[in-house]
Amino acid sequence: MKIVPSQIMGKLTTGIFTEMANKKQEVIQKGMDVIDLSVGSPNLPPPDFVVDSLVEYCEDSAKYGYTLTGIPEFNQAVSYFYQQRYQVEINPVAEVLQLMGSQDGLSHLALAMVNQGDYVLVPDPGYPIYEASVTIAGGTVYPMPLLEENQYLPQLDEIPAEVLEKTKMMIISYPGNPVTALADESFFEQVVEFARRHNILVVHDFAYSELIFDHHPQMSFMSIPGAKEVGIEFNSLSKTFNMAGCRIGYVVGNRDVINILAALKSHIDYGVFYPIQKAAEIALTSDYQVLDDQVKEYEKRRDALLTGLAGAGWNVPKSPATMFVWAKIPEGWASREFAFALLEKAGVAVVPGDAFGSLGEGYVRIALVQTAERLTEAAERIGNFLSRNDKN
């Protein structure tokens, strides 16, 4: 019997994270110690109160059935969190939908909203699921260039009118991944006006909402007047509370879109495990000192890495947010060539920028998922690599 995948599978590329993981194992098998700065999976533990809550509810044998949806206490906790952290009022019944992580929701949204022939505006560089979800749904991706000279903000007035006539949805993300830029109130107001004018659904990925450095303000897209009319916002407990493996997140905003996505998900899954929901509830309504402490830790890590790289002659701009550094690589290298050579010769794993779109070429993304001491060591290894492999 010949097994033939769907045509859609032929349009999807092999995930770069899988490629890097395979190459990493090859390098380890050769006896080299690898400092893995590729996948953005937090190495910090969740708060003690999250673990305590999980243990408590896991011991209750009555809590192992299907939950089907988010429990009311979880939705109320999301509403409380948004009011406390971003000064945004969210209706817990109509404007919140629980997800198995924000990637779950992002991957299903296009299926729920996009028809064949519909265009979706996607950032380039951008997180891979944005483009992949549109491709799977049969939509057409229109890349919005994110350029350093434009502060990594898309130039909405440069999108052709014939594209906008067919556009159903646009995806933005601030703080961004892989670019670590922030957006201000003026830009978000421009987005709301743009979306109204062209009848476009705005999808804001806010997964790094609590990893903002140097006293820059936190700003939810939902805080902008009119945002709920035109958009939704995805968020997650993966990075905020180091619960990545728990797979729990949510989307807030436009209630019509929430209902449509909920209807699709009712055909796909049976809800998040009850103890995880309760742990998430505790996290969202807890003492937020843990969030402030975490920001300080990531700032320390960022500064250790960038100081070390500067000492090696590689000056990288200071990331204002997220758990990443977006670094322009030395001249003479292609992104994948640089990333794989760095892994093989120095034992440091980073992600080539072209994995996030064509405009990521010439960059790498470095994740701050090791201690400051380990990041200093990574910078030393990178410095030695560059001195031995100078292409200028």
N, C-alpha and C positions, 0 to 999 in steps of 0.2 A: 504494500500500500504506500503510495506517495503522499506525503504530508505537505500541503501547500499553505503557507500563511496568507492572510488577507493582504490586499494591495496597500492598506494603510501601514502595515508593518514595514513594507519596503520604503516608506517615506520617513520612518523614524531611524535616527542614528543610534549606534551603540552608546550607552551612557558613558561619559568620560570617567565617572567615578568608578565604574566597573573596570575600565581599562587601567586606571591608576592603581586600583586594588590588586589587579592581577600582576602588574609590573612590580608593585611593592612586594608581593610575596616572592617573586623571582629574586629580587634584591636581597630579601631577608634570608632566603635559602642559600645564598652565596656567603652568608655570614656577616652581612653589613647591618649595623644598627640604623634604623630608619626613624627620623622625626617626622611624623605624619601631620602636615599642615594643610591637608587637602579637604577632607569632608568637614562640613560645618556642624559637627556633632559635639555638644558641650562635654568637656571632661570634668566639669564641676558637678558635685552631687546635688540632688534636690534638697530643699530645706528639710530639716528634721521633722517639722510638723506634717509635711507631705508624706514622708515615709511612715510616720506613726499612724496617720489616717489610713493609708493603704493596708498596713498590717491589721489594724482594728477591723476594717470592713471585710478584708479577705478571710478573716476567721469566722465570719458569719456565713454559714452554708446556705442561707436563704437568699443570698445576694448573687448567685451564680446563674440566674436566668437572663433572658434577653431584656435589655432595657428599651429597645426599639427607638427611643428618641432621648434627647437630653432631659434629665429630671428637672423639675421646676426650680430646685435650689441652685442648680448650675446656671440656668438662664438668669436667675436673680443675681448670682454672684458676678456674672459678666456685666450686667447692668450697673452693679455697685462699683466694679473695677473701673468702668468707663467714666463714671461720675467722679470718682476719687482721683484718678490719674490724669484724665484728659478733659474734665469738666464738660462731659457730653451726656445728655439724657438719652438713654436707650430703653425702649419698651421691652421688658423681658419676655413677654408673651409673643409679640408680633414682629420684633426686630432683631431676634437672636436665633441662630441655628447652630447647634453643636455639630462638630465635624471630627473625623478621625485624623486630626492634624490639618493644618491649613492646606498642605499639598493635596490632600484628599478632596477638599472642596474646590480648589483651583482646577484639579484634573477633571472634575465632573461638571463644572459650571458651563464650559463651552458646549457639552452635550445637551445641557438643559436650555441653552439660549441661542446657539448658533446653527444656522442652516447652511447647506451647501450654497456657495456663492456669496455668503456674508463675509465681509472683511472684519478683521480684528487688529487694532493697533497695538503693537507689542514692542517693548523697549529692546534696543540692541546697543550694548550688551544687556541681557536679561536672564533671569533664572530659567533653566531649560523647560520646566513644565508649562510655562506660558505658551511657548510655540507648540510644544508637543500636544497640549490639550486641544488647541485649535485644529491642528492637523488631524487628530483622531476624530474630531467632530465633523470634519469635512469642510471647515471654513478656510479662508485665505488669510495668511499672515501678511500684514503690512508693517515692516520694521520702522520704528521711530528712533533715529540716531541719538544716542546719548554721548555727547562730546565734551571733553574737558573744557574747551573754550566756552561752552554754554553752561558750565557748572553741572553737567550731566542732566540737564533738563531738556525734554523734547521741545522742539520748535513747532508748536501746533499750527502756526500760520503758514508753514511750508508744506503741509500735507495737501496733495492735489484735491480739487473739488470733486473730480470723478471718483476718487477713492472714498471720500467722505459720504458721498451719496449711497455707497454700498456698505458703509461701516455700521456694525451692530454694537461693538464693544471696544473699549480701550483698557489696557492694563498698565498701571503705574505702580511704583514701589519706592517709598521714602520713609525711613532710611532704606537704601537700595542694596541689592545683591545681584551681581558682584560689585558694581560700583557702590561706594559707601556714602553717597551724597545725601544731603538733606534738602527738603523743599520748604519754602516759606509760605506764609499765608497768601501772599500775592499770587504765587503760582497756583495754589489750590483754588483760589477764586477764579482765576483764568480758566482752569479746568472745568469748573462748574458751569461757567458761562458758555464755554465751548461745547460741552455736552448737551446743554439745553438747546443751543442753536442748531445742532446737528442730530439731535435725538439719539445720542450714543450713551450706552451704559458704561459708567466708570467703575473699574475694579481696582481697588487699592490694596496691595499686599503690605501689611503693617507688622510683619513677623518679628521685626527687630525694634519694636516700639520702645522697649525698656533698655536698650543698649545704645544710649546717646551720651556722648562725652563732652567734656570741657564746658559744662553748664549750658550747652545749647538747649533751647526749649523743646519739649515734647509737643507734637502736634498731630492729632488725629484728623484725617480727612473729614470725618463726621462732624468736626467742630465748625466747619465752614457752612454758613447759611446756604441752604439749597442742596447740600451734599446728599441728604437722604432721598431727595427727589430724583437724583440722577445716578446714585451710586451705592456701592456696598464696600465693606472693608473686612479683610481677612486678618485674623490674628491667631496666636498659638501659645501654648504653654511650654513648647519645646525649648526655646531659648530663654524665655522670661524666667521660668522656674526649673530649668534643667530637667524637663520631663519628656525628652524627645522620644524615648522608647515607649512611653505610655500612649502615644498617638491620640492626643486630644487637643482640639482647637475649636474655633468658632468663626462665624461670619455675622456681621451686624449691618444694619442699614435698611435699604429699601424693602418694604415688607412684601411687595409683589414678587420681587426676585427671590427673597427668602422662601416664599411659598412654593415657587417653581422648583428651586433647588431641593427643597424638602420633599416634594413629590417624586423627583427623580431618585433621591437617596432612599426613599421608602421601598424601592424595587431592588436596591443594591446591598444594604447592610441591615443589621439588627441592633445597632446602637453600641455605644462604648460601655465596657465593663463597669458595673455600678461602683466598685471601690475606687476606680480611677476617677470617675465623675465626682465622688465625694472628696477625694484628695485635691482635685482641681478646684472644687468649691472652697475648700479651706485655703488653698494658695491664693485665690483671687480676692479673698476677704481678709487676708492675714495682715500682720504688721509688715509694712513694706520696707522696713530697714534692710531686709535681705536684698532687695533690688538695688538700693544705693550702694551696698557693700560690693555687689557684683559688678556694678559699673566701675568702681574704683579698681577692682582686680583686672578687668579688661583694659582699662587705661594703663595700668602698670605693665601689662603684657605688651600692649601696642608700643609703648614708649621704649621698653627693653628691646624689642625687635628693631624698631626704626633707628634707635641709637646705634645698635650693632651694625645695621646695614650701612648707615652713614659713615661709620668708622671704616667700612670696607670699600667706601667710595660709591655706594649705591644710595642716592638720596631719593627717598620715597615720601610723597606727601602724607601728612598726618590724617588718618581716617577720623572723621567727626562722629562716626557711629558704626554700629554692627560689630560682629566678631571677626571681621575680615580687614585685610589691607589689599587695596587694588594698586598694583605696582607696574609701572612701565618698565619693560625689561631693557637691558643694555642693547645698544645697536648691534646689528649683525646677526641677531637670533630671530627665529620664528618661535611663536609661543610654545607649540608642542615640542619642538626641538629642544628648547630651553628647559621645559618642565621635565621631560624624560631624561635629559642629560644630567640635570640637577639631582634627580632621584638615583640614577645609576652610579654617578661619580661622587656625590656628596651625601647621599642618604637622607635627602630632604624632599618630601613630597608636597608639591603645590599643584594647583589646577591651571592649565593653560587657558588664557583668556578667550581664545576662539571657541571654546566649549560653550560660551554664553552668547555667541553670535559673531558675525563676521567682523564687527567693529571692536570685538575683544582682542583681535589679533594685535600682537605687540605688548600684551599685558599678561600678568598672572595674578590669580587670587590666592592670597595666603591667609589661612585660618588661624586665629589666635586661640587654639585649642590645646595648648601646652603651657606649662608654668613659665614664668618670666625667665627663670634660669635656663630652661630647655630652649626657649626662644632665643636667648643670647647665644647659646651653643649653635643653634641653627644659623644665626647670622654669621657666626665665625666660620662655619662650614661653607656657607654661601660665599663669603669673602675669599676663602681659599680656592673655591671653585672658580670664581671670576678671575682671580689672579693667574690661574693656570690655563684658563680658556678664554683669554681676551681676544675678541674678534676684530677689534678696531685696528 
